[in-house]
Each structure stands twice: as C-alpha cells, then as structure tokens.
Amino acid sequence: MMNYFFTEEQQMIIDTAKEFAEKYIKPVREKYDEEGHFPTAEVKAMGEAGLCGLYIPEEYGGMGKGIMGLCLAVEEMSKVCSAIALSMAATALGTFPILLFSTDTQKKKYLPDIASGKNLAAFGLTEANAGSDALGMQTTAKKDGDYYILNGTKQWITNGGEAQIYSVIAVTDRARGSRGLTAFIIEKDTPGFTFGKKENKMGIRASATRELVFQDCKIHKDQIIAKEGMGAIVAVNTLYNSRPGVAAQALGIAAGAFEEALAYSRQRKQFGQPISSFQAVQHMLANMATEVEAARALLYATAKTIDAAGDAKAFAKESAMSKLYCSDVAMKVTVDAVQILGGYGYMKEYPVEKMMRDAKITQIYEGTNQIQRNEIALGLIKEIASKK
C-alpha cells in the first residue's frame, strides 16, 4: 500500500477498524454468511468502538471525520466481511438525508443515537418498477391536514427491518415530475409501516434486505426532510455523498481478496515450488495489486475533495467514478483470486468465493455502473459546455 500521509486520527481509524474486524467480524463471517444472520451484536460493538459516528459532526455526537473517515473504516472492515461492514455503510446512506437537509431539531433527535450505534438507518428509494428510473416510483404520500398518508412498497432496502430510522422518498404531486417527490423520516414502529420477507441473496448475506410496506401510514408534516417537493434533490445529493462508501466497500473486498491470493500463492506448491514463482501467477498478482492501488487513490482523492468542498454535488462525476471503478476492480480481482486459489478458491472453507459473491452487488446498488457512466458522461459534457 502506498503512503497516503494519513493524519494521526485517520491512522487511528484504520487501526481501530482493523482490530475490530479481526476480533469481532472474522470469527463469525463464515457462519453469518451461511445462515444469513444479521450482525446485531457486532453492530453494538461497532458503536462501542466509536465507528458508527465517524462521519457525523461532533455537535450531534459523532467524530466529525467526514466521508474520508467513513471510507477508511468501511474499507478496512470490508477486507474481512463487506456484509457486516455494510450495516454501518447502509446506515450512513440512510443518515445522509437527515445530515444534509433536515432541521437542527431533527438532527438533534436522530443523529446522536445513530452516532452511538444505538440506532441503524436505511434509505427507501428503490421500488419494483423504479430502480434507475426513480421517477417511476409508485409510493405516494397524500396530504391530510398536518399529516401525510403513505401507501406503497419499497424494495431491496438494505438494513430493512433492522434499522430504527428510515429516510423514504414518496410522490406527493405526480403532475410536478421530479419536483413532486418528498422525503420523510419514518420511525420503525410507526403504525401502517411493516416489512416484507427477508431476501435470500447471492452475496452480502449477513446484511438484511427487505421490502418496506406502507399501508395508510400516517406521518406528521414535521417528519418531512427539507421541504415538500425536494425529495429528488434530497435523493440525488444523498447518493453523491454515499457512493464513495460503496466504493470503499468494493475496495475493501478487492484488497482482502488480493491479500488472500498473495498469501496463498506463497504457500501453495506445484512442481516443487511456490506458485508465486510462476510468471503467469506473478502477472495476475501484479495486475491485481495495481488495480487495487489505483482504485484506492481515486477513492481517497474523491473523499478528500468532497470533505474539503462540503458540497458533493459539485463532484458528482468523481463520486460516480470512484463507485464505478472500485466496484469493477472488486469484481475482477475477486474472480482472479478464486482462479489463483484454484479448486480451493471455489470452496467455502476459503473466503475468496464469498468475496466474489459479495463483490457483484457493488456494481448494482446505489446506481448501476451503467448509470454511473451516464453520470460521468453528463459531468464531462457540462464541464465542456461551461467553458464555452
């Protein structure tokens, strides 16, 4: 790993996350993956270790270490198990709408318990027929005096059923298009708010994925995030801030798989010598190492830039680039890691097959990589147009 000249606090975050992953995550990752078990006890320990509030300002009980602090911790834990690390990363996704757009009163009510790890959060945007096309959503919120009545279903929601706080986007005025969406904070025990079945997934199996079901769910107007009609703005800016977190997850998966493959190549002997002495394997390792380091450099630069600017919208292109590149690297590196381990790599006793399964989702959620390419191209076109 290159020298990124971390501050003393950043190095402490890395060391804490690494120690936590080895002590709490590694012993249970295989069992939790096999059983699809949500890491409730580990999340509690995460909070006690101070990892849950890294990106939340100090005034609301966090550590104020920004996107960079979050990415460093997620990367380190994802080297061991990205599914367990995802409980924190997905909470950040659900927290960003509150952090970026809510009132001070709302922040004081919700952020301290999220920062401490007492409460998890989730983000309700995706629906069965509204994935990349968010404007196709069918969940509605009809105004009724000082309240809104929500009806509809959100699909594939990470932390669904486990989180206590949900940031949910619904249609309040379909005739207004993107200006007819509104964001709400919804608490788990709100009447009319229930959950569908827990999904049986290919990867990230220790992470809970469920439907959010709203049936005449009554929400007070004080639970609106920002203002009515600003839901699209809330959603887009949330994703600009959260995509580096997905990139960090993907980077951690890739780095973990590379480390496993490198160590194995030194131990495994064929024809009387370690397979690391064979040029074919050496070239694979060289490519893997280069790709991981390039992904890391892009991610860190993006995270630092967003933190320094305080406005992720200005760096939507870079945010998309980091998510796109890191997730593509994760998929390629994990496939190569399985190849280097050969038959053993295909067996569940070794972690690389799990890493390969976990890597795939990073190319899909929080905007497919095809959508990321659209976002990048749009940013490039806007930059050219602004210079004319």
Secondary structure, DSSP 8 states (H G I E B T S, - for coil): -------HHHHHHHHHHHHHIIIIITTTHHHHHHHT---HHHHHHHHHTT-TTTTS-GGGTS---HHHHHHHHHHHHHTT-HHHHHHHHHHHHHHHHHHHHS-HHHHHHHHHHHHTTSS-EEEE--BTTBSS-GGG---EEEEETTEEEEEEEEEEEETTTT-SEEEEEEES-GGGGGGGEEEEEEETT-TTEEEEEE---SS-TTS-EEEEEEEEEEEEGGGEESSTT-HHHHHHHHHHHHHHHHHHHHHHHHHHHHHHHHHHHHH-EETTEEGGGSHHHHHHHHHHHHHHHHHHHHHHHHHHHHHHHS-GGGGHHHHHHHHHHHHHHHHHHHHHHHHHHGGGGGSTTSTHHHHHHHHHHTTTSSS-HHHHHHHHHHHHHHHHHHH-
